[in-house]
Amino acid sequence: FFNAYFGLTPLQSGFSNTLTMEGAINLGGGGNEKLARHAVAGLLSIAAGVNFLFPQGTTDFLSVKAAITNAFKTGTYEPLASELALANTGTCPIQ
């Protein structure tokens, strides 16, 4: 579940504790929904070994996860959501 994975409460994330990672990918909209969608997609890319071009120059899974968690805990979804969105829409090197 999304909140459990990121160590968030419903108040911090804006989502119920029943939101799955798959459900997060299927969210539409901006703000916390945009961040959740692109966060899960980005972490899946890193886990799959895709050359994920994270704007801060890291492909370290735990660093990216920490940045996502911090964004939710502080309620500061941007610019991270847009940075992840840009990285997620780049050319896939495993196509």
All heavy atoms as an XYZ file, in Angstrom:
691
protein
N       0.827     -1.181      0.000
C       0.000      0.000      0.000
C       0.875      1.250      0.000
O       1.955      1.265      0.596
C      -0.928     -0.015      1.213
C      -1.952     -1.118      1.129
C      -1.777     -2.314      1.800
C      -3.082     -0.962      0.343
C      -2.714     -3.325      1.715
C      -4.033     -1.966      0.257
C      -3.852     -3.149      0.949
N       0.380      2.276     -0.669
C       1.166      3.488     -0.887
C       1.642      4.125      0.424
O       2.838      4.371      0.607
C       0.338      4.486     -1.715
C       1.089      5.706     -2.120
C       1.847      5.718     -3.279
C       1.063      6.857     -1.346
C       2.561      6.848     -3.665
C       1.765      7.986     -1.721
C       2.513      7.979     -2.881
N       0.713      4.421      1.318
C       1.090      5.086      2.571
C       2.067      4.251      3.383
O       3.041      4.780      3.931
C      -0.142      5.394      3.417
C      -0.934      6.575      2.892
O      -0.449      7.369      2.104
N      -2.175      6.687      3.331
N       1.824      2.962      3.476
C       2.706      2.091      4.254
C       4.108      2.070      3.659
O       5.101      2.143      4.386
C       2.133      0.678      4.322
N       4.203      2.003      2.342
C       5.504      1.933      1.693
C       6.338      3.191      1.962
O       7.534      3.105      2.219
C       5.343      1.715      0.187
C       6.665      1.610     -0.511
C       7.416      0.438     -0.419
C       7.202      2.679     -1.206
C       8.656      0.334     -1.024
C       8.440      2.578     -1.817
C       9.155      1.411     -1.727
O      10.391      1.319     -2.313
N       5.693      4.336      1.894
C       6.409      5.595      2.083
C       6.411      6.070      3.536
O       6.993      7.112      3.847
C       5.838      6.689      1.176
C       6.193      6.501     -0.271
C       5.277      5.975     -1.155
C       7.455      6.822     -0.740
C       5.599      5.786     -2.494
C       7.799      6.638     -2.071
C       6.867      6.119     -2.947
N       5.777      5.324      4.436
C       5.748      5.705      5.840
C       4.923      6.957      6.088
O       5.293      7.799      6.904
N       3.807      7.073      5.382
C       2.956      8.260      5.470
C       1.629      7.951      6.143
O       1.146      6.821      6.103
C       2.669      8.801      4.057
C       3.873      9.193      3.213
C       3.455      9.454      1.780
C       4.566     10.412      3.809
N       1.047      8.971      6.717
C      -0.315      8.880      7.226
C      -1.260      9.411      6.149
O      -0.821     10.140      5.244
C      -0.491      9.723      8.501
O      -0.342     11.112      8.142
C       0.525      9.340      9.577
N      -2.544      9.108      6.257
C      -3.493      9.690      5.301
C      -3.472     11.224      5.312
O      -3.641     11.847      4.265
C      -4.849      9.144      5.766
C      -4.511      7.833      6.398
C      -3.196      8.095      7.108
N      -3.236     11.805      6.459
C      -3.165     13.266      6.546
C      -1.973     13.800      5.755
O      -2.072     14.826      5.071
C      -3.075     13.709      8.009
C      -3.123     15.213      8.271
C      -4.425     15.818      7.764
C      -2.966     15.492      9.757
N      -0.849     13.111      5.809
C       0.345     13.562      5.086
C       0.212     13.378      3.582
O       0.637     14.232      2.806
C       1.575     12.805      5.583
C       1.981     13.165      6.988
C       3.031     12.226      7.539
O       3.013     11.028      7.294
N       3.959     12.791      8.309
N      -0.339     12.248      3.159
C      -0.407     11.946      1.728
C      -1.664     12.481      1.053
O      -1.653     12.781     -0.132
C      -0.337     10.434      1.502
O      -1.532      9.808      1.958
N      -2.742     12.543      1.818
C      -4.028     12.907      1.229
C      -4.772     11.701      0.675
O      -5.801     11.849      0.018
N      -4.262     10.497      0.943
C      -4.863      9.263      0.435
C      -5.215      8.334      1.578
O      -4.545      8.327      2.608
C      -3.882      8.529     -0.503
C      -3.358      9.369     -1.617
C      -1.994      9.588     -1.749
C      -4.202      9.950     -2.543
C      -1.488     10.358     -2.778
C      -3.707     10.735     -3.574
C      -2.350     10.939     -3.695
N      -6.209      7.490      1.351
C      -6.552      6.499      2.372
C      -5.465      5.431      2.422
O      -4.686      5.265      1.475
C      -7.901      5.850      2.056
O      -7.760      4.858      1.062
N      -5.433      4.719      3.507
C      -4.443      3.651      3.668
C      -4.696      2.467      2.745
O      -3.879      1.552      2.698
C      -4.402      3.179      5.129
C      -3.669      4.155      6.017
O      -2.778      4.874      5.575
N      -4.055      4.198      7.273
N      -5.781      2.480      2.000
C      -6.079      1.379      1.079
C      -5.576      1.644     -0.341
O      -5.698      0.771     -1.196
C      -7.593      1.092      1.041
O      -8.279      2.265      0.599
C      -8.101      0.663      2.412
N      -5.006      2.824     -0.588
C      -4.476      3.104     -1.925
C      -3.277      2.209     -2.199
O      -2.316      2.186     -1.431
C      -4.051      4.571     -2.056
C      -3.459      4.962     -3.418
C      -4.525      4.924     -4.506
C      -2.821      6.337     -3.350
N      -3.343      1.464     -3.288
C      -2.236      0.593     -3.673
C      -1.262      1.360     -4.561
O      -1.566      2.449     -5.052
C      -2.747     -0.631     -4.450
O      -3.360     -0.175     -5.666
C      -3.735     -1.443     -3.619
N      -0.105      0.761     -4.784
C       0.865      1.370     -5.698
C       0.276      1.420     -7.112
O       0.434      2.414     -7.818
C       2.174      0.593     -5.675
C       2.819      0.553     -4.288
S       3.289      2.165     -3.674
C       5.027      2.138     -4.062
N      -0.407      0.365     -7.522
C      -1.057      0.370     -8.838
C      -2.118      1.465     -8.903
O      -2.237      2.157     -9.912
C      -1.692     -0.986     -9.122
C      -2.366     -1.047    -10.477
C      -3.002     -2.385    -10.776
O      -3.031     -3.278     -9.904
O      -3.492     -2.545    -11.910
N      -2.867      1.614     -7.832
C      -3.867      2.667     -7.788
C      -3.244      4.046     -7.910
O      -3.806      4.937     -8.555
N      -2.077      4.230     -7.312
C      -1.388      5.517     -7.391
C      -0.985      5.832     -8.829
O      -1.091      6.980     -9.267
C      -0.164      5.521     -6.479
N      -0.539      4.826     -9.566
C      -0.152      5.047    -10.967
C      -1.348      5.478    -11.801
O      -1.206      6.229    -12.760
C       0.515      3.789    -11.561
C       1.916      3.652    -10.997
C       0.551      3.833    -13.082
C       2.686      2.471    -11.501
N      -2.520      5.044    -11.422
C      -3.726      5.353    -12.189
C      -4.427      6.632    -11.749
O      -5.487      6.957    -12.285
C      -4.693      4.160    -12.124
C      -4.155      2.974    -12.883
O      -3.714      3.093    -14.007
N      -4.165      1.813    -12.242
N      -3.856      7.350    -10.783
C      -4.456      8.603    -10.352
C      -4.322      9.651    -11.447
O      -3.326      9.709    -12.157
C      -3.770      9.125     -9.087
C      -3.999      8.347     -7.802
C      -3.073      8.863     -6.705
C      -5.449      8.434     -7.371
N      -5.316     10.492    -11.566
C      -5.249     11.629    -12.476
C      -5.169     12.894    -11.635
O      -5.391     12.861    -10.432
N      -4.829     13.973    -12.258
C      -4.819     15.235    -11.538
C      -3.430     15.711    -11.165
O      -2.432     15.084    -11.484
N      -3.418     16.814    -10.459
C      -2.159     17.436    -10.077
C      -1.900     17.302     -8.592
O      -2.518     16.487     -7.911
N      -0.973     18.097     -8.097
C      -0.652     18.114     -6.677
C      -0.183     16.774     -6.164
O       0.718     16.152     -6.747
N      -0.796     16.307     -5.084
C      -0.378     15.040     -4.485
C      -0.637     13.856     -5.409
O       0.110     12.880     -5.402
C      -1.046     14.830     -3.132
C      -2.551     14.662     -3.220
O      -3.203     15.153     -4.141
N      -3.123     13.996     -2.235
N      -1.677     13.939     -6.241
C      -1.968     12.850     -7.177
C      -0.885     12.743     -8.256
O      -0.455     11.653     -8.605
C      -3.342     13.052     -7.802
C      -4.454     12.901     -6.789
C      -5.823     13.236     -7.331
O      -5.923     13.892     -8.392
O      -6.806     12.852     -6.674
N      -0.446     13.886     -8.755
C       0.635     13.897     -9.752
C       1.912     13.324     -9.158
O       2.587     12.499     -9.781
C       0.870     15.326    -10.241
C       1.996     15.453    -11.256
C       2.168     16.905    -11.675
C       3.297     17.089    -12.652
N       3.474     18.514    -13.021
N       2.243     13.758     -7.941
C       3.456     13.259     -7.305
C       3.369     11.757     -7.069
O       4.320     11.029     -7.347
C       3.735     13.993     -5.992
C       4.984     13.535     -5.234
C       6.238     13.626     -6.099
C       5.145     14.344     -3.958
N       2.244     11.277     -6.580
C       2.089      9.838     -6.316
C       2.256      9.032     -7.603
O       2.981      8.035     -7.635
C       0.723      9.565     -5.697
N       1.600      9.464     -8.657
C       1.657      8.762     -9.944
C       3.091      8.658    -10.464
O       3.572      7.583    -10.813
C       0.762      9.529    -10.938
C       0.686      8.982    -12.307
C      -0.342      9.736    -13.167
N      -0.075     11.162    -13.340
C      -0.787     12.142    -12.800
N      -1.811     11.903    -12.015
N      -0.475     13.399    -13.043
N       3.779      9.776    -10.488
C       5.135      9.796    -11.042
C       6.170      9.223    -10.070
O       7.200      8.716    -10.508
C       5.500     11.200    -11.508
C       4.734     11.589    -12.723
N       4.935     10.993    -13.944
C       3.711     12.466    -12.896
C       4.104     11.513    -14.825
N       3.347     12.392    -14.217
N       5.881      9.268     -8.786
C       6.780      8.656     -7.806
C       6.839      7.140     -8.007
O       7.920      6.560     -8.071
C       6.314      8.980     -6.391
N       5.678      6.520     -8.097
C       5.638      5.071     -8.275
C       6.260      4.676     -9.608
O       7.069      3.751     -9.680
C       4.199      4.534     -8.152
C       4.138      3.055     -8.488
C       3.663      4.769     -6.746
N       5.928      5.393    -10.671
C       6.502      5.083    -11.982
C       8.019      5.238    -11.972
O       8.742      4.404    -12.528
C       5.887      5.989    -13.047
N       8.518      6.283    -11.325
C       9.965      6.500    -11.259
C      10.681      5.420    -10.477
O      11.733      4.928    -10.897
N      10.118      5.032     -9.345
C      10.749      3.977     -8.547
C      10.733      2.639     -9.278
O      11.690      1.871     -9.194
C      10.075      3.866     -7.181
C      10.335      5.039     -6.238
C       9.554      4.870     -4.949
C      11.821      5.193     -5.946
N       9.658      2.377    -10.014
C       9.618      1.147    -10.819
C      10.699      1.167    -11.903
O      11.324      0.145    -12.177
C       8.235      0.962    -11.453
C       7.133      0.520    -10.514
C       5.775      0.585    -11.224
C       7.392     -0.879     -9.985
N      10.909      2.317    -12.496
C      11.950      2.439    -13.521
C      13.330      2.171    -12.940
O      14.135      1.444    -13.530
C      11.923      3.839    -14.148
O      10.738      4.041    -14.871
N      13.604      2.753    -11.787
C      14.902      2.532    -11.143
C      15.070      1.059    -10.790
O      16.120      0.461    -11.040
C      15.053      3.411     -9.881
C      15.094      4.890    -10.263
C      16.310      3.033     -9.113
C      14.991      5.835     -9.072
N      14.031      0.464    -10.210
C      14.100     -0.945     -9.813
C      14.309     -1.866    -11.006
O      14.963     -2.905    -10.898
C      12.832     -1.339     -9.060
N      13.785     -1.471    -12.157
C      13.916     -2.284    -13.365
C      15.250     -2.065    -14.064
O      15.539     -2.705    -15.070
C      12.777     -1.981    -14.328
N      16.049     -1.154    -13.549
C      17.352     -0.900    -14.145
C      17.323      0.078    -15.304
O      18.297      0.211    -16.034
N      16.202      0.781    -15.457
C      16.113      1.796    -16.502
C      17.003      2.966    -16.099
O      17.079      3.328    -14.925
C      14.654      2.268    -16.683
C      14.566      3.425    -17.658
C      13.782      1.109    -17.145
N      17.677      3.553    -17.053
C      18.550      4.697    -16.782
C      17.676      5.914    -16.492
O      17.480      6.773    -17.329
C      19.476      4.956    -17.972
C      20.503      6.021    -17.653
O      20.751      6.354    -16.507
N      21.105      6.564    -18.695
N      17.128      5.962    -15.302
C      16.205      7.001    -14.874
C      16.979      8.283    -14.641
O      17.875      8.328    -13.808
C      15.519      6.528    -13.590
C      14.406      7.419    -13.117
C      13.149      7.331    -13.686
C      14.611      8.319    -12.095
C      12.116      8.120    -13.235
C      13.583      9.125    -11.641
C      12.326      9.021    -12.214
N      16.649      9.308    -15.379
C      17.395     10.570    -15.311
C      16.774     11.495    -14.275
O      16.095     12.453    -14.590
C      17.413     11.230    -16.690
C      18.030     10.382    -17.798
C      17.890     11.074    -19.144
C      19.489     10.097    -17.493
N      17.005     11.172    -13.004
C      16.471     11.991    -11.931
C      17.196     13.322    -11.913
O      18.426     13.368    -11.968
C      16.639     11.259    -10.597
C      15.912     11.901     -9.450
C      14.535     11.988     -9.453
C      16.602     12.428     -8.387
C      13.855     12.576     -8.402
C      15.941     13.021     -7.326
C      14.559     13.104     -7.335
N      16.470     14.430    -11.849
C      17.079     15.757    -11.974
C      18.211     16.058    -11.003
O      19.125     16.774    -11.336
C      15.898     16.701    -11.738
C      14.715     15.905    -12.146
C      15.025     14.483    -11.760
N      18.174     15.506     -9.797
C      19.256     15.773     -8.861
C      20.500     14.954     -9.178
O      21.473     14.977     -8.439
C      18.800     15.497     -7.417
C      17.991     16.628     -6.807
C      16.565     16.696     -7.331
O      16.052     15.742     -7.884
N      15.937     17.825     -7.174
N      20.468     14.206    -10.272
C      21.645     13.476    -10.714
C      21.848     12.143    -10.038
O      22.906     11.540    -10.169
N      20.864     11.644     -9.335
C      21.024     10.356     -8.669
C      20.094      9.317     -9.282
O      19.026      9.653     -9.775
C      20.735     10.458     -7.150
O      20.981      9.182     -6.559
C      19.308     10.864     -6.851
N      20.530      8.114     -9.282
C      19.664      6.994     -9.650
C      19.545      6.060     -8.448
O      19.076      4.946     -8.570
C      20.210      6.223    -10.863
O      21.536      5.778    -10.572
C      20.205      7.059    -12.116
N      19.973      6.538     -7.294
C      19.917      5.759     -6.074
C      18.476      5.646     -5.593
O      17.826      6.646     -5.275
C      20.786      6.417     -4.998
C      20.685      5.684     -3.676
O      21.148      4.527     -3.616
O      20.136      6.274     -2.728
N      17.978      4.435     -5.537
C      16.594      4.154     -5.184
C      16.204      4.788     -3.852
O      15.176      5.455     -3.742
C      16.398      2.634     -5.137
C      14.980      2.200     -5.031
C      14.222      1.989     -6.170
C      14.396      1.974     -3.794
C      12.911      1.577     -6.085
C      13.078      1.565     -3.696
C      12.339      1.362     -4.844
N      17.025      4.592     -2.833
C      16.678      5.099     -1.503
C      16.680      6.623     -1.439
O      15.867      7.221     -0.726
C      17.608      4.511     -0.443
C      17.469      2.999     -0.232
C      18.483      2.514      0.803
C      16.053      2.627      0.180
N      17.556      7.262     -2.183
C      17.582      8.732     -2.211
C      16.327      9.285     -2.865
O      15.749     10.274     -2.398
C      18.808      9.238     -2.961
O      19.981      8.897     -2.282
N      15.906      8.658     -3.949
C      14.698      9.099     -4.641
C      13.483      8.860     -3.743
O      12.613      9.733     -3.604
C      14.555      8.398     -6.000
C      13.235      8.771     -6.673
C      15.726      8.751     -6.910
N      13.419      7.698     -3.119
C      12.304      7.398     -2.212
C      12.252      8.410     -1.070
O      11.185      8.893     -0.697
C      12.437      5.976     -1.658
C      11.315      5.586     -0.725
C      11.500      4.184     -0.186
C      10.429      3.858      0.852
N      10.660      2.582      1.510
N      13.396      8.757     -0.510
C      13.454      9.731      0.582
C      12.963     11.101      0.126
O      12.253     11.800      0.872
C      14.875      9.830      1.135
N      13.326     11.508     -1.080
C      12.880     12.798     -1.612
C      11.360     12.817     -1.778
O      10.697     13.818     -1.476
C      13.570     13.088     -2.942
N      10.808     11.704     -2.224
C       9.356     11.596     -2.404
C       8.661     11.661     -1.043
O       7.692     12.409     -0.865
C       9.015     10.289     -3.138
C       9.550     10.336     -4.570
C       7.518     10.013     -3.112
C       9.643      8.984     -5.253
N       9.160     10.899     -0.089
C       8.571     10.892      1.247
C       8.606     12.286      1.853
O       7.615     12.762      2.420
C       9.313      9.890      2.150
O       9.213      8.589      1.570
C       8.730      9.867      3.546
N       9.733     12.967      1.728
C       9.868     14.317      2.264
C       8.878     15.286      1.608
O       8.302     16.141      2.277
C      11.301     14.813      2.082
C      11.505     16.155      2.731
O      11.328     16.321      3.926
N      11.871     17.143      1.914
N       8.694     15.149      0.308
C       7.759     16.030     -0.396
C       6.345     15.870      0.139
O       5.622     16.860      0.335
C       7.806     15.752     -1.895
N       5.941     14.636      0.400
C       4.617     14.420      0.974
C       4.534     14.934      2.403
O       3.545     15.569      2.787
C       4.225     12.939      0.918
C       3.618     12.543     -0.391
C       4.345     11.812     -1.304
C       2.323     12.903     -0.722
C       3.794     11.445     -2.517
C       1.759     12.553     -1.930
C       2.494     11.817     -2.840
N       5.545     14.688      3.193
C       5.508     15.107      4.596
C       5.491     16.620      4.749
O       4.921     17.147      5.696
C       6.674     14.501      5.373
C       6.474     13.018      5.634
C       7.572     12.434      6.488
C       7.252     10.979      6.820
N       8.265     10.368      7.692
N       6.099     17.329      3.811
C       6.122     18.792      3.871
C       4.993     19.429      3.067
O       4.782     20.633      3.155
C       7.466     19.343      3.352
O       7.613     18.994      1.970
C       8.629     18.826      4.169
N       4.297     18.617      2.259
C       3.232     19.155      1.422
C       3.747     19.974      0.259
O       3.027     20.755     -0.339
N       5.008     19.778     -0.084
C       5.638     20.513     -1.191
C       5.787     19.558     -2.374
O       6.805     18.890     -2.510
C       7.015     21.053     -0.754
O       6.853     21.794      0.452
C       7.619     21.951     -1.827
N       4.758     19.478     -3.200
C       4.729     18.501     -4.286
C       5.553     18.937     -5.494
O       6.014     18.115     -6.271
C       3.287     18.236     -4.716
C       2.374     17.928     -3.561
C       1.228     18.665     -3.342
C       2.682     16.918     -2.653
C       0.390     18.387     -2.267
C       1.850     16.641     -1.577
C       0.708     17.377     -1.398
O      -0.107     17.105     -0.337
N       5.689     20.214     -5.662
C       6.482     20.759     -6.762
C       7.743     21.390     -6.196
O       7.719     21.903     -5.086
C       5.682     21.812     -7.544
C       4.494     21.264     -8.294
C       4.847     20.363     -9.466
O       6.023     20.326     -9.893
O       3.951     19.679     -9.963
N       8.832     21.341     -6.902
C       9.000     20.931     -8.290
C       9.219     19.430     -8.489
O       9.326     18.973     -9.625
C      10.235     21.711     -8.756
C      11.086     21.768     -7.521
C      10.090     21.910     -6.363
N       9.266     18.649     -7.412
C       9.597     17.233     -7.541
C       8.639     16.496     -8.466
O       9.078     15.697     -9.304
C       9.640     16.559     -6.170
C      10.043     15.087     -6.160
C      11.441     14.894     -6.744
C       9.970     14.524     -4.749
N       7.342     16.757     -8.356
C       6.377     16.052     -9.207
C       6.673     16.288    -10.683
O       6.659     15.351    -11.488
C       4.954     16.474     -8.862
N       6.962     17.523    -11.043
C       7.261     17.835    -12.448
C       8.593     17.261    -12.889
O       8.754     16.829    -14.034
C       7.240     19.349    -12.672
O       5.915     19.825    -12.566
N       9.576     17.241    -11.986
C      10.875     16.651    -12.314
C      10.737     15.149    -12.565
O      11.313     14.613    -13.508
C      11.874     16.911    -11.190
C      12.251     18.373    -11.053
C      13.052     18.676     -9.796
O      13.145     17.800     -8.908
O      13.581     19.786     -9.699
N       9.959     14.481    -11.731
C       9.721     13.051    -11.928
C       8.932     12.813    -13.209
O       9.220     11.866    -13.956
C       8.983     12.462    -10.732
C       9.788     12.337     -9.447
C       8.866     12.039     -8.276
C      10.855     11.265     -9.572
N       7.935     13.655    -13.472
C       7.141     13.515    -14.689
C       8.025     13.631    -15.925
O       7.902     12.837    -16.868
C       6.039     14.569    -14.726
N       8.925     14.583    -15.915
C       9.837     14.769    -17.046
C      10.736     13.548    -17.221
O      10.933     13.056    -18.330
C      10.669     16.031    -16.848
C      11.657     16.374    -17.961
C      10.911     16.646    -19.264
C      12.478     17.597    -17.567
N      11.275     13.058    -16.122
C      12.138     11.875    -16.189
C      11.354     10.657    -16.667
O      11.875      9.835    -17.433
C      12.763     11.609    -14.827
N      10.101     10.539    -16.235
C       9.281      9.388    -16.622
C       8.863      9.412    -18.086
O       8.505      8.374    -18.634
C       8.015      9.309    -15.753
C       8.299      8.834    -14.361
O       9.237      8.078    -14.125
N       7.499      9.285    -13.412
N       8.906     10.567    -18.714
C       8.470     10.649    -20.113
C       9.636     10.679    -21.094
O       9.435     10.881    -22.276
C       7.568     11.886    -20.343
O       8.304     13.052    -19.963
C       6.290     11.786    -19.555
N      10.826     10.470    -20.598
C      12.002     10.432    -21.479
C      12.018      9.176    -22.321
O      11.171      8.301    -22.221
N      13.013      9.060    -23.154
C      13.172      7.885    -24.003
C      13.569      6.679    -23.165
O      14.516      6.745    -22.396
C      14.249      8.143    -25.078
O      13.880      9.291    -25.822
C      14.393      6.946    -26.004
N      12.845      5.611    -23.327
C      13.122      4.398    -22.565
C      14.284      3.641    -23.223
O      14.186      3.246    -24.389
C      11.892      3.504    -22.495
S      12.171      1.968    -21.620
N      15.359      3.421    -22.495
C      16.517      2.747    -23.092
C      16.351      1.246    -23.273
O      17.190      0.595    -23.877
C      17.642      3.046    -22.093
C      16.930      3.224    -20.807
C      15.609      3.846    -21.139
N      15.242      0.672    -22.781
C      15.064     -0.770    -22.937
C      14.016     -1.109    -23.979
O      13.594     -2.245    -24.093
C      14.732     -1.449    -21.584
C      13.452     -0.890    -20.975
C      15.901     -1.334    -20.625
C      12.990     -1.627    -19.724
N      13.605     -0.140    -24.783
C      12.621     -0.395    -25.835
C      13.266     -1.161    -26.968
O      14.382     -1.003    -27.318
C      12.046      0.895    -26.380
C      11.116      1.543    -25.420
C      10.514      2.821    -26.003
O      11.043      3.436    -26.928
N       9.408      3.240    -25.444
